[in-house]
């Protein structure tokens, strides 16, 4: 698929279904109640319109307070996924010293860690994300690593590998009748730009880039054909990071699957539980039921009210045997039932998404657990992290390689571009207590030397520092005495 043909349907029929699925995931990720209500109240399937956020009743009409409560668990899942991958920057290295120094500059000045954190969070929510390398001399004298959204992309895969991709965006000035779309096509060796004037459901016709101010500034940087830019490299200036494979809704698709896939029912049930809990609290507010004689009349047409702060009352014209006291009405709040249901729903949701419940504050209450059980509970999240790191590692390395190549070709840096090696850490740093316990057990078993213990405790130390520390330890403990103490004279 090259650039769209004039007059073709929009979005392309092959991508309409994928975009629809992403819109639902995006609504849950956003945490916006209005967006959720809009998605589900206009859903084509009647069963979906009967969900909490699709219902329309007297309580949900415009102008009234929204009593439905949304718990932002989907956003927490996406954030946790990103934190597991890029809260600690992976180790990125090349062999050449000068190239390594320039790579570190690009990573630091380009704020690559922040870029990857944002990309990973969006990938978890929307099934995947694209990395793109561009350059703009008016902004920086270096290549720029950017994130492109999967619901604004039309990739082309061959044997599961990305061979080209069209990124699109709607430009300012678009109306219900006229929609301006900029499509940016990345293919091997070049980047192509096109401007379309169409409608909401039709791509329309191509027009010169100078017809819109947002694309007019691109013209000066284009080649002689007026639509493309030669990159000077064979590698694609875009890469796709799938969140997780396979996509269970389409097993043969190279597109990833969202962490929310098959979790919409649980998200809806969680919101339903919390909304019911808050309804109990609203209904359980103390209310006073008073006789008419206790009400103060405000005059014709102005109603009557009861002053619950008044301390002194004048005599009321009521029969002495009326027996109509002030009654307090207050319902019970079902706290335990709602809390147990909410926690069970959250636990099931995060475990289905591939994480351990402890990462979301769902700790075991009052039950003693062994270290083995702790490791077992953490295993699910660590396996998920390793899987996602495997998908992200190749795309990150490819685009950093592209950055180095463009840095040499476009910006004249005297480096030797090479594909970096991207290594993710273990993801979990043991506490000092865990480390001490491990070393103590190994030492008692006689299975570790003092040098190994020092290296394990200080993995960032070089051999010289380790030797100095070992010598100091042996001297203090007296374990460094010579093996042959010599001969001693016999007592007379």
C-alpha positions as CSV (number, residue, x, y, z in Angstrom):
1,X,0.0,0.0,0.0
2,X,1.5,3.3,-1.1
3,X,-0.2,6.6,-0.5
4,X,-4.0,6.5,-0.6
5,X,-5.7,6.9,-4.0
6,X,-7.7,10.0,-4.5
7,X,-11.4,9.6,-3.5
8,X,-10.8,6.4,-1.5
9,X,-12.7,5.7,1.7
10,X,-11.4,6.9,5.0
11,X,-10.3,5.3,7.2
12,X,-9.2,2.5,4.8
13,X,-11.6,-0.5,5.3
14,X,-8.6,-2.7,6.2
15,X,-7.9,-0.5,9.2
16,X,-11.3,0.6,10.3
17,X,-11.7,-2.4,12.6
18,X,-8.3,-1.9,14.3
19,X,-9.0,1.8,14.8
20,X,-12.4,1.0,16.4
21,X,-10.7,-1.4,18.9
22,X,-8.1,1.1,19.7
23,X,-10.7,3.8,20.4
24,X,-12.3,1.6,23.1
25,X,-8.9,0.9,24.7
26,X,-8.0,4.6,24.4
27,X,-11.2,5.6,26.3
28,X,-10.3,3.3,29.2
29,X,-6.7,4.5,29.2
30,X,-7.7,8.1,29.2
31,X,-9.9,7.7,32.3
32,X,-12.2,10.3,30.9
33,X,-15.8,9.5,32.0
34,X,-17.3,11.6,29.1
35,X,-15.2,9.7,26.6
36,X,-16.3,6.3,28.1
37,X,-19.9,7.4,28.0
38,X,-19.6,8.5,24.4
39,X,-17.9,5.3,23.3
40,X,-20.4,2.9,24.9
41,X,-23.6,4.9,24.4
42,X,-23.0,4.9,20.7
43,X,-21.6,1.4,20.4
44,X,-23.0,-0.6,17.5
45,X,-23.7,-3.7,19.6
46,X,-26.7,-3.4,22.0
47,X,-25.0,-5.5,24.6
48,X,-22.2,-3.0,24.9
49,X,-24.7,-0.1,25.3
50,X,-26.1,-1.8,28.4
51,X,-22.8,-1.5,30.2
52,X,-22.4,1.0,33.1
53,X,-21.0,3.7,30.8
54,X,-23.5,3.1,28.0
55,X,-26.7,3.4,30.0
56,X,-28.9,6.5,29.7
57,X,-31.4,7.2,32.5
58,X,-32.9,10.1,34.3
59,X,-29.9,10.1,36.6
60,X,-27.4,10.5,33.7
61,X,-29.1,13.2,31.7
62,X,-27.0,16.4,30.9
63,X,-27.0,19.0,33.7
64,X,-27.2,16.5,36.5
65,X,-24.2,15.4,38.6
66,X,-22.4,12.3,37.3
67,X,-22.7,9.7,40.0
68,X,-21.0,6.9,38.1
69,X,-17.4,6.5,39.3
70,X,-14.4,5.5,37.3
71,X,-11.5,3.7,38.9
72,X,-8.3,4.5,36.8
73,X,-7.0,0.9,36.9
74,X,-6.4,0.8,33.1
75,X,-4.1,3.8,33.4
76,X,-2.3,2.2,36.3
77,X,-1.7,-0.9,34.3
78,X,-0.1,1.0,31.4
79,X,2.0,3.1,33.8
80,X,3.2,0.0,35.6
81,X,4.2,-1.6,32.3
82,X,6.3,1.4,31.3
83,X,7.9,1.7,34.7
84,X,9.0,-2.0,34.6
85,X,10.7,-1.5,31.3
86,X,12.2,2.0,31.3
87,X,12.2,3.4,34.8
88,X,15.8,2.2,34.8
89,X,17.4,3.0,31.4
90,X,18.7,-0.1,29.6
91,X,22.4,-0.3,29.0
92,X,23.1,0.8,25.4
93,X,26.6,0.3,24.0
94,X,28.7,0.2,20.8
95,X,32.3,-0.9,20.4
96,X,33.8,2.3,19.0
97,X,34.8,4.8,21.8
98,X,34.0,8.0,19.8
99,X,30.7,6.6,18.6
100,X,29.8,5.5,22.2
101,X,30.5,9.1,23.4
102,X,28.3,10.6,20.7
103,X,25.5,8.0,21.4
104,X,25.5,9.0,25.1
105,X,25.1,12.6,24.1
106,X,22.2,11.8,21.8
107,X,20.5,9.8,24.6
108,X,21.0,12.5,27.1
109,X,20.2,15.6,25.0
110,X,17.3,13.8,23.2
111,X,15.7,12.8,26.5
112,X,15.4,9.3,25.1
113,X,14.5,7.7,28.4
114,X,11.5,10.0,28.8
115,X,10.5,9.2,25.2
116,X,10.7,5.5,25.8
117,X,8.7,5.7,29.0
118,X,5.9,7.5,27.1
119,X,6.1,5.0,24.3
120,X,5.9,2.0,26.5
121,X,2.9,3.3,28.4
122,X,1.0,4.0,25.2
123,X,2.0,0.6,23.8
124,X,0.5,-1.2,26.8
125,X,-2.8,0.6,26.3
126,X,-3.1,0.6,22.5
127,X,-1.4,-2.7,21.5
128,X,1.8,-1.2,20.2
129,X,3.6,2.0,19.3
130,X,5.9,3.4,16.6
131,X,9.3,5.0,17.0
132,X,10.3,7.5,14.4
133,X,13.6,9.4,13.7
134,X,13.4,12.8,12.1
135,X,15.5,15.9,12.0
136,X,14.9,19.7,12.1
137,X,17.9,22.0,12.0
138,X,15.9,24.8,13.4
139,X,15.3,22.8,16.6
140,X,18.5,20.9,17.2
141,X,21.7,19.9,15.5
142,X,21.0,16.2,15.9
143,X,18.5,13.6,14.9
144,X,15.2,13.5,16.9
145,X,13.6,10.3,18.3
146,X,9.8,10.7,18.4
147,X,6.8,8.5,19.2
148,X,4.0,8.0,16.7
149,X,0.5,6.7,17.7
150,X,-0.7,3.3,16.4
151,X,-4.2,4.7,15.8
152,X,-2.7,7.2,13.3
153,X,-0.6,4.7,11.4
154,X,-1.0,2.3,8.5
155,X,2.0,-0.1,8.5
156,X,3.0,-2.6,5.9
157,X,4.6,-5.8,7.1
158,X,6.4,-8.5,5.2
159,X,7.2,-11.8,6.9
160,X,6.4,-10.0,10.2
161,X,8.9,-7.2,9.5
162,X,8.0,-3.6,9.0
163,X,8.8,-2.5,5.4
164,X,6.9,0.8,5.2
165,X,4.4,2.9,7.2
166,X,2.1,5.8,6.5
167,X,1.6,8.2,9.4
168,X,-1.3,10.6,9.2
169,X,-2.8,13.5,11.1
170,X,-5.7,15.9,10.7
171,X,-4.5,19.5,10.5
172,X,-5.9,22.6,12.1
173,X,-8.6,24.3,10.1
174,X,-10.5,21.1,9.4
175,X,-14.3,21.3,9.6
176,X,-17.3,18.9,9.3
177,X,-17.3,19.5,5.5
178,X,-13.5,19.8,4.8
179,X,-10.8,17.8,6.4
180,X,-7.1,18.4,5.8
181,X,-4.9,15.3,6.2
182,X,-1.1,15.2,6.1
183,X,0.3,11.7,5.3
184,X,4.0,11.0,5.9
185,X,5.2,7.8,4.3
186,X,8.4,6.1,5.6
187,X,10.0,3.6,3.3
188,X,13.5,2.4,2.6
189,X,15.7,5.3,1.6
190,X,13.1,8.0,1.6
191,X,10.3,9.9,3.4
192,X,7.3,11.0,1.3
193,X,4.9,13.8,2.3
194,X,1.4,14.3,0.9
195,X,-1.5,16.7,1.7
196,X,-5.1,15.6,1.1
197,X,-8.2,17.8,1.1
198,X,-11.2,15.5,1.8
199,X,-14.1,14.8,4.2
200,X,-14.7,12.8,7.3
201,X,-15.2,9.5,5.4
202,X,-13.3,10.2,2.2
203,X,-9.6,11.0,1.8
204,X,-10.3,13.4,-1.0
205,X,-7.7,14.6,-3.4
206,X,-4.0,15.4,-3.1
207,X,-3.1,19.1,-3.2
208,X,0.2,20.9,-3.1
209,X,1.9,21.0,0.4
210,X,1.8,24.8,0.2
211,X,-2.0,24.8,0.5
212,X,-1.8,24.5,4.3
213,X,0.5,26.4,6.6
214,X,1.4,23.3,8.7
215,X,2.9,21.5,5.6
216,X,4.1,24.6,3.7
217,X,7.2,24.7,5.9
218,X,8.2,21.2,4.7
219,X,8.7,22.3,1.1
220,X,12.1,23.9,1.5
221,X,13.6,20.6,2.8
222,X,12.2,18.4,0.0
223,X,14.1,17.0,-3.0
224,X,13.6,18.1,-6.6
225,X,10.5,16.0,-7.0
226,X,8.8,18.3,-4.4
227,X,7.3,15.4,-2.3
228,X,10.1,13.3,-0.9
229,X,13.3,13.5,1.2
230,X,16.1,11.0,0.5
231,X,17.5,9.7,3.8
232,X,20.7,8.4,2.4
233,X,20.4,5.1,4.3
234,X,18.9,1.8,3.6
235,X,17.3,1.3,7.1
236,X,13.7,2.4,7.7
237,X,13.4,5.6,9.7
238,X,10.5,4.1,11.7
239,X,10.1,1.0,13.8
240,X,7.1,-0.8,15.4
241,X,7.1,-2.0,19.0
242,X,4.3,-4.6,19.6
243,X,3.1,-4.6,23.2
244,X,2.7,-8.4,23.3
245,X,2.2,-11.1,20.7
246,X,0.1,-12.8,19.4
247,X,-3.0,-10.7,19.0
248,X,-5.7,-13.0,20.3
249,X,-8.4,-11.4,18.2
250,X,-6.4,-11.9,15.0
251,X,-3.7,-14.5,15.5
252,X,-2.0,-14.0,12.1
253,X,-1.7,-10.2,12.6
254,X,1.8,-8.8,13.3
255,X,0.1,-6.1,15.4
256,X,0.5,-6.5,19.1
257,X,-2.3,-6.9,21.6
258,X,-3.3,-4.4,24.3
259,X,-2.9,-5.2,28.0
260,X,-6.7,-4.5,28.1
261,X,-7.6,-7.2,25.7
262,X,-10.4,-9.3,27.3
263,X,-10.4,-7.0,30.4
264,X,-13.2,-4.6,29.5
265,X,-15.7,-6.7,31.4
266,X,-13.6,-6.5,34.6
267,X,-13.0,-2.8,34.2
268,X,-16.8,-2.2,33.8
269,X,-17.5,-4.4,36.9
270,X,-14.9,-2.5,39.0
271,X,-16.6,0.8,38.1
272,X,-20.0,-0.7,38.8
273,X,-18.8,-1.8,42.2
274,X,-17.3,1.5,43.2
275,X,-20.4,3.4,41.9
276,X,-22.6,1.1,44.0
277,X,-20.4,1.7,47.0
278,X,-20.6,5.5,46.6
279,X,-24.4,5.2,46.2
280,X,-24.6,3.4,49.5
281,X,-22.7,6.3,51.1
282,X,-25.0,8.9,49.5
283,X,-28.1,7.0,50.6
284,X,-26.7,6.5,54.1
285,X,-26.4,10.2,54.9
286,X,-28.4,11.0,58.1
287,X,-31.7,12.6,57.4
288,X,-34.3,14.0,59.8
289,X,-38.0,13.3,59.4
290,X,-39.9,16.0,61.3
291,X,-43.6,16.8,61.8
292,X,-45.1,19.6,59.8
293,X,-45.4,21.7,63.0
294,X,-41.6,21.8,63.3
295,X,-41.2,23.5,59.9
296,X,-40.9,27.2,59.5
297,X,-43.2,28.7,56.9
298,X,-41.5,31.2,54.6
299,X,-44.7,32.6,53.2
300,X,-46.9,31.8,50.2
301,X,-45.0,30.2,47.4
302,X,-41.7,30.1,49.3
303,X,-42.1,26.7,51.0
304,X,-40.9,25.7,54.5
305,X,-37.7,24.6,56.1
306,X,-36.4,23.0,59.3
307,X,-33.5,24.7,61.1
308,X,-31.4,21.8,62.6
309,X,-29.1,24.3,64.3
310,X,-31.8,26.0,66.3
311,X,-31.5,25.5,70.1
312,X,-34.6,27.1,71.5
313,X,-38.1,26.4,70.2
314,X,-41.3,28.3,71.1
315,X,-44.3,26.2,72.0
316,X,-45.8,24.4,69.1
317,X,-49.6,24.2,68.5
318,X,-49.7,20.4,68.7
319,X,-51.9,18.1,70.7
320,X,-50.1,16.8,73.8
321,X,-50.7,13.2,72.8
322,X,-49.7,13.7,69.1
323,X,-46.5,11.6,69.7
324,X,-44.7,12.8,66.5
325,X,-41.1,13.1,67.5
326,X,-38.1,13.9,65.2
327,X,-37.0,10.7,63.5
328,X,-33.5,10.0,62.3
329,X,-33.2,7.9,59.1
330,X,-29.8,6.4,58.2
331,X,-29.1,3.3,56.1
332,X,-26.3,0.9,56.5
333,X,-23.2,1.1,54.3
334,X,-22.1,-2.3,52.9
335,X,-18.3,-1.6,53.2
336,X,-16.9,-5.1,53.6
337,X,-19.0,-6.5,50.7
338,X,-18.0,-3.7,48.3
339,X,-14.3,-3.8,49.3
340,X,-14.0,-7.5,48.9
341,X,-15.7,-7.4,45.5
342,X,-13.5,-4.5,44.3
343,X,-10.3,-6.1,45.4
344,X,-11.2,-9.4,43.9
345,X,-12.0,-7.7,40.6
346,X,-8.8,-5.7,40.6
347,X,-6.7,-8.8,41.4
348,X,-8.2,-10.8,38.6
349,X,-7.7,-7.9,36.1
350,X,-4.0,-7.3,36.9
351,X,-3.2,-11.0,36.9
352,X,-4.9,-11.5,33.5
353,X,-2.9,-8.6,32.2
354,X,0.2,-10.4,33.2
355,X,1.3,-8.6,36.5
356,X,1.5,-9.6,40.1
357,X,-1.1,-8.1,42.5
358,X,1.5,-6.7,44.8
359,X,2.5,-4.2,42.2
360,X,-0.9,-2.6,42.6
361,X,-1.0,-2.6,46.4
362,X,-3.1,-5.8,46.7
363,X,-1.0,-7.3,49.5
364,X,-1.9,-10.4,51.4
365,X,-3.6,-9.4,54.7
366,X,-2.3,-11.0,57.9
367,X,-1.0,-14.2,56.3
368,X,2.6,-15.3,56.8
369,X,4.4,-16.1,53.6
370,X,7.8,-17.5,52.9
371,X,10.5,-16.0,50.7
372,X,9.8,-18.7,48.1
373,X,6.1,-17.6,47.9
374,X,7.2,-14.0,47.5
375,X,9.4,-14.9,44.6
376,X,6.6,-17.0,43.1
377,X,4.2,-14.0,43.3
378,X,6.7,-11.7,41.7
379,X,7.5,-14.2,38.9
380,X,4.4,-13.3,36.8
381,X,5.4,-9.6,36.5
382,X,9.0,-10.5,35.8
383,X,8.1,-12.8,33.0
384,X,5.8,-10.2,31.5
385,X,8.7,-7.6,31.7
386,X,11.1,-10.0,30.0
387,X,8.7,-10.6,27.1
388,X,8.1,-6.9,26.6
389,X,11.8,-6.1,26.8
390,X,12.4,-8.6,24.1
391,X,9.9,-6.9,21.8
392,X,11.2,-3.4,22.6
393,X,15.0,-4.2,22.4
394,X,15.1,-4.7,18.6
395,X,13.1,-1.6,17.7
396,X,15.1,0.6,20.1
397,X,18.4,-0.7,18.7
398,X,17.2,-0.2,15.1
399,X,16.2,3.4,15.6
400,X,19.3,4.3,17.6
401,X,21.3,2.9,14.7
402,X,19.3,5.1,12.3
403,X,20.0,8.1,14.6
404,X,23.8,7.5,14.4
405,X,23.7,7.1,10.6
406,X,21.7,10.3,10.1
407,X,24.0,12.0,12.6
408,X,27.0,11.2,10.4
409,X,25.3,11.9,7.0
410,X,23.1,14.9,7.7
411,X,25.0,16.5,10.6
412,X,28.5,15.5,9.5
413,X,29.5,13.8,12.8
414,X,32.8,11.9,12.4
415,X,31.7,8.6,13.9
416,X,31.4,5.0,12.9
417,X,27.7,4.2,13.0
418,X,26.9,0.8,14.4
419,X,23.8,-1.0,15.7
420,X,23.9,-0.6,19.5
421,X,23.5,-3.4,21.9
422,X,20.5,-2.9,24.2
423,X,20.6,-4.8,27.5
424,X,17.8,-4.6,30.0
425,X,18.7,-5.1,33.7
426,X,17.1,-7.6,36.0
427,X,14.4,-5.2,36.9
428,X,14.4,-5.9,40.6
429,X,17.1,-4.6,42.9
430,X,17.4,-6.8,46.1
431,X,17.3,-5.0,49.4
432,X,20.3,-4.8,51.6
433,X,18.7,-7.3,54.0
434,X,18.1,-9.8,51.2
435,X,21.7,-9.5,50.0
436,X,23.1,-9.9,53.5
437,X,21.0,-13.0,54.1
438,X,22.1,-14.5,50.8
439,X,25.8,-13.9,51.5
440,X,25.4,-15.2,55.1
441,X,23.9,-18.5,53.9
442,X,26.6,-18.9,51.2
443,X,29.3,-18.2,53.7
444,X,28.0,-20.7,56.3
445,X,28.0,-23.3,53.5
446,X,31.6,-22.5,52.7
447,X,30.5,-22.0,49.1
448,X,31.8,-18.4,48.5
449,X,35.1,-16.6,48.9
450,X,35.5,-13.2,50.4
451,X,36.3,-11.7,47.0
452,X,33.1,-13.0,45.5
453,X,31.1,-11.7,48.5
454,X,32.6,-8.2,47.9
455,X,31.8,-8.4,44.2
456,X,28.3,-9.4,44.9
457,X,27.8,-6.6,47.4
458,X,29.5,-4.0,45.1
459,X,29.0,-5.1,41.5
460,X,30.1,-1.6,40.2
461,X,33.6,-1.9,41.7
462,X,36.6,-2.7,39.6
463,X,39.1,-5.4,40.5
464,X,41.5,-3.0,42.3
465,X,38.8,-1.7,44.7
466,X,37.7,-5.3,45.4
467,X,41.2,-6.4,46.3
468,X,41.6,-3.4,48.7
469,X,38.3,-4.2,50.4
470,X,39.2,-7.9,50.7
471,X,42.5,-7.1,52.2
472,X,40.9,-4.8,54.8
473,X,38.3,-7.4,55.7
474,X,40.9,-10.2,56.2
475,X,43.1,-7.9,58.3
476,X,40.2,-6.9,60.6
477,X,38.9,-10.4,61.1
478,X,42.4,-12.0,61.4
479,X,41.6,-14.4,58.6
480,X,44.5,-13.1,56.6
481,X,47.2,-14.8,58.8
482,X,49.9,-16.7,56.8
483,X,49.2,-20.3,56.1
484,X,52.6,-21.4,57.6
485,X,53.1,-19.8,61.0
486,X,56.6,-21.2,61.3
487,X,58.2,-23.3,64.1
488,X,58.0,-22.7,67.8
489,X,60.6,-24.0,70.4
490,X,59.4,-26.7,72.8
491,X,59.0,-25.8,76.4
492,X,61.8,-27.0,78.6
